[in-house]
Amino acid sequence: MSTATIRTMRPEDLSLALDWAAAEGWNPGLSDAACFLAADPDGFLLAELDGEPIGCVSAVRYGEGFGFLGFYIVRPAHRGRGHGIALWRAAMARLRPGVVGLDGVVAQQANYRRSGFGLQHRNIRFAAAAPRVPHQPDAPPVLDARTQPFDAIAAFDRRFFPAPRDAFLRAWIGAPGHVARAVAGLGGLRGLAVLRPCREGSKIGPLFAQDPVTARALFADMLAAAPPGPVFLDLPEPNADALAMARDAGMAPAFETARMYAGAPPSLPLDAIYGITSFELG
């Protein structure tokens, strides 16, 4: 039985938790935690033992009906002593009775099933040290997303995410170093993508598009905007066109997770989701 104390993280705790995530090989974005805090200021929990931080988890709420669990870490020296399950229960208590999503690593998927989570699909991380920027002569104009009405961005995002997340979107699009692009259409957007700097290289996500031509136009713009270093793209395996798009750029699978839900899973148009926001934080 864990004797750890679990409390809400304070802003000064986040740098330590991000260091833990980097040590696990998760390569967090430089502004990830601040953006998710904008969505839910109480969404990060810290476990302490005799005043020493030993573990963390994110349990970010998006409204009353949906939440996402991630950032689930217990420091190696403190594993096997019940601290992880104590963090898990605290996170689930925060998010229930709503639907809860997570991205489960291969080694933990059986445990998540026993906790009531069902598999929806795999997410695959593609990576390349120097991806090729595809040439697309029929590409539609790609615009700076910050020049587009925020209501249009929020409405478009809502098609691909189970709940409104306006506070998160504002922070994600406007964070230092983030590159946000959009493709406009009649009556709204046709596509949206964000590139963000990470501790190693950069990641693309989300990348939402109504059609493959729009997706490839945004993807090419993201690759062209990426600074020197590796580029990563997390995408849902059922989207065969997204898989082909990544491979055509010279990217290869590097990691996988399972998207799992407790409660009624949302119905999302996976064929229009070419990149998810983040494995680590949801």
C-alpha positions in Angstrom: 0.0 0.0 0.0 1.4 3.4 -1.0 2.0 5.9 1.7 2.7 8.7 -0.8 0.8 12.0 -0.7 -0.9 13.0 -4.0 -1.5 16.6 -4.7 -2.1 19.0 -7.6 1.1 20.1 -9.3 2.2 23.7 -8.9 3.7 25.4 -12.0 7.2 25.1 -10.5 6.7 21.3 -10.4 6.3 21.0 -14.1 10.0 21.3 -15.1 10.8 18.3 -12.9 8.0 16.2 -14.4 9.1 17.1 -17.9 12.7 16.0 -17.1 11.2 12.7 -16.0 9.3 12.4 -19.2 12.5 13.1 -21.2 14.3 10.4 -19.2 11.6 7.9 -20.2 12.4 8.8 -23.9 9.1 10.6 -24.5 10.7 13.8 -25.9 8.1 16.3 -24.7 7.5 19.6 -26.5 9.0 22.6 -24.9 5.6 24.2 -24.2 3.5 21.1 -23.9 2.8 21.3 -20.1 1.9 24.9 -20.2 -0.6 24.4 -23.0 -2.3 21.5 -21.3 -2.4 23.5 -18.0 -4.4 26.1 -20.0 -7.0 23.4 -20.7 -7.2 22.3 -17.1 -5.1 24.1 -14.4 -5.7 21.2 -12.0 -5.0 18.5 -14.5 -1.5 17.4 -13.3 -1.0 15.3 -10.1 2.2 14.7 -8.2 3.0 11.9 -5.8 5.4 12.8 -2.9 7.0 10.5 -0.3 8.3 12.2 2.7 8.3 15.5 0.7 10.3 13.9 -2.2 8.5 13.9 -5.6 8.3 10.3 -6.9 5.7 10.2 -9.6 3.2 12.1 -11.7 0.2 11.7 -13.9 -2.0 14.0 -16.1 -5.7 13.8 -15.8 -6.9 16.7 -18.1 -10.6 17.4 -18.3 -12.2 18.8 -21.4 -15.6 19.9 -20.1 -17.6 17.5 -18.0 -17.9 14.5 -20.3 -14.3 13.7 -21.5 -10.9 13.5 -20.1 -7.5 12.2 -21.0 -5.0 10.4 -18.8 -1.3 10.5 -19.6 2.2 11.6 -18.4 2.0 8.5 -16.1 5.4 8.1 -14.5 6.8 6.6 -11.2 10.5 7.1 -10.7 12.3 3.8 -11.2 13.6 3.5 -7.6 10.0 3.7 -6.3 8.2 1.3 -8.6 6.5 -1.9 -7.4 5.4 -0.3 -4.1 1.8 0.7 -4.9 2.6 4.4 -5.8 1.6 3.9 -9.4 -1.8 2.5 -8.6 -2.4 5.3 -6.1 -1.7 7.9 -8.8 -3.9 6.0 -11.3 -6.9 5.9 -8.9 -6.5 9.6 -8.1 -6.4 10.4 -11.9 -9.5 8.3 -12.6 -11.4 9.8 -9.7 -10.8 13.2 -11.3 -12.0 12.1 -14.7 -14.9 9.8 -13.9 -17.8 9.5 -14.6 -17.0 10.9 -18.0 -15.3 9.0 -20.9 -11.6 8.6 -20.4 -9.0 8.2 -23.1 -5.4 7.2 -23.0 -2.5 6.0 -25.2 -1.2 2.8 -23.7 2.3 1.6 -24.4 2.5 -2.1 -25.4 3.8 -3.3 -22.1 0.8 -1.9 -20.2 -2.1 -2.5 -22.5 -3.2 -5.7 -20.7 -3.3 -3.8 -17.4 -5.4 -1.1 -18.9 -7.9 -3.6 -20.3 -8.2 -5.0 -16.8 -9.0 -1.5 -15.6 -11.9 -1.3 -18.1 -10.3 0.3 -21.1 -11.1 -1.0 -24.6 -8.8 -0.9 -27.6 -9.9 1.4 -30.5 -6.8 1.5 -32.7 -3.0 1.8 -32.7 -1.2 5.0 -33.0 2.1 4.9 -34.7 5.0 7.4 -34.3 6.9 8.0 -37.6 10.3 9.7 -37.5 13.0 10.8 -39.8 16.3 12.6 -39.2 15.8 14.6 -42.4 12.4 14.0 -44.0 11.9 14.8 -47.7 9.6 17.8 -48.4 7.2 16.5 -51.1 6.5 18.7 -54.1 2.8 19.2 -54.7 2.0 21.4 -57.7 -1.8 21.3 -57.1 -1.5 22.3 -53.4 -4.0 24.8 -52.0 -2.7 28.0 -50.3 -1.4 27.4 -46.8 -2.0 30.3 -44.4 -0.8 31.3 -41.0 -3.5 29.9 -38.7 -3.1 32.9 -36.4 -4.6 35.1 -39.2 -7.8 33.0 -39.2 -10.8 33.6 -37.0 -10.4 31.6 -33.8 -14.0 30.5 -34.0 -13.3 28.8 -37.3 -10.3 27.0 -35.9 -12.2 25.8 -32.8 -15.2 24.7 -34.9 -12.9 22.7 -37.2 -10.9 21.1 -34.4 -14.2 20.0 -32.8 -14.8 17.6 -35.7 -11.8 15.6 -34.7 -11.6 15.8 -30.9 -14.3 14.4 -28.5 -14.9 17.7 -26.6 -14.3 21.5 -27.0 -10.8 22.5 -26.1 -10.7 26.2 -26.8 -8.3 27.2 -24.1 -5.9 24.5 -25.1 -6.1 25.5 -28.8 -5.4 29.2 -28.1 -2.3 28.2 -26.1 -1.1 25.5 -28.6 -1.4 27.8 -31.6 0.2 30.8 -29.9 3.0 29.1 -27.9 6.6 30.2 -28.4 8.2 28.4 -31.3 5.0 26.7 -32.5 4.2 27.0 -36.2 0.4 26.9 -36.9 -1.0 26.6 -40.5 -4.4 26.3 -42.0 -6.1 25.8 -45.3 -9.3 27.8 -45.8 -12.4 26.5 -47.5 -15.9 27.7 -48.2 -17.6 28.4 -44.8 -14.7 27.3 -42.7 -11.4 25.5 -42.7 -10.3 22.5 -44.8 -7.2 21.7 -42.7 -5.2 22.6 -39.6 -1.6 21.7 -38.5 0.8 22.7 -35.8 4.6 22.1 -35.6 6.3 22.4 -32.2 9.8 22.3 -30.9 10.8 19.5 -28.6 13.8 18.6 -26.6 14.9 16.6 -29.6 13.8 17.9 -33.0 10.2 18.8 -33.5 6.8 17.2 -33.7 3.8 17.7 -36.0 0.4 17.5 -34.4 -2.4 17.9 -34.8 -2.7 17.5 -38.5 -6.4 17.5 -39.5 -7.5 17.7 -43.2 -10.8 17.1 -45.1 -8.9 15.5 -48.0 -5.5 14.0 -48.9 -4.5 17.0 -51.1 -5.0 19.4 -48.1 -3.2 17.0 -45.8 -0.2 16.8 -48.0 -0.1 20.6 -48.5 0.0 21.1 -44.7 2.5 18.3 -44.2 4.9 19.8 -46.8 4.6 23.2 -45.1 5.3 21.7 -41.7 8.4 19.9 -43.0 9.7 23.0 -44.7 9.2 25.0 -41.5 10.9 22.4 -39.3 14.3 23.4 -37.9 17.3 21.1 -38.5 16.9 17.9 -36.6 14.5 14.9 -36.5 10.8 15.3 -37.2 8.1 13.2 -35.6 4.5 12.5 -36.6 2.1 10.5 -34.5 -0.8 9.2 -36.6 -3.7 6.7 -36.3 -2.9 3.4 -38.0 -6.4 3.1 -39.6 -5.6 6.1 -41.8 -3.8 4.4 -44.7 -3.3 7.6 -46.6 -1.6 9.1 -43.5 0.7 6.1 -43.4 1.6 6.5 -47.1 2.1 10.3 -46.7 4.7 9.7 -43.9 6.5 6.9 -45.8 6.6 9.0 -49.0 8.6 11.7 -46.9 11.1 9.1 -45.9 9.7 8.6 -42.4 9.7 5.2 -40.7 7.8 3.8 -37.6 9.7 4.4 -34.4 7.1 3.7 -31.6 3.5 2.7 -31.1 0.7 3.0 -28.6 -2.9 1.9 -28.4 -5.7 4.4 -28.2 -8.0 3.1 -25.5 -11.1 4.4 -23.9 -13.1 3.6 -20.7 -16.7 4.4 -21.4 -18.4 4.8 -24.7 -15.7 5.6 -27.2 -16.1 8.7 -29.4 -16.8 8.3 -33.0 -14.0 10.2 -34.8 -13.3 10.5 -38.5 -9.9 8.8 -38.5 -9.5 9.1 -42.3 -9.2 12.9 -41.7 -6.8 12.7 -38.8 -3.3 12.7 -40.2 -1.6 13.5 -37.0 -2.6 13.5 -33.3 -1.6 16.2 -30.9 0.5 14.2 -28.4 1.0 10.6 -27.1 2.3 11.8 -23.8 -0.4 14.2 -22.6 -3.4 13.5 -24.8 
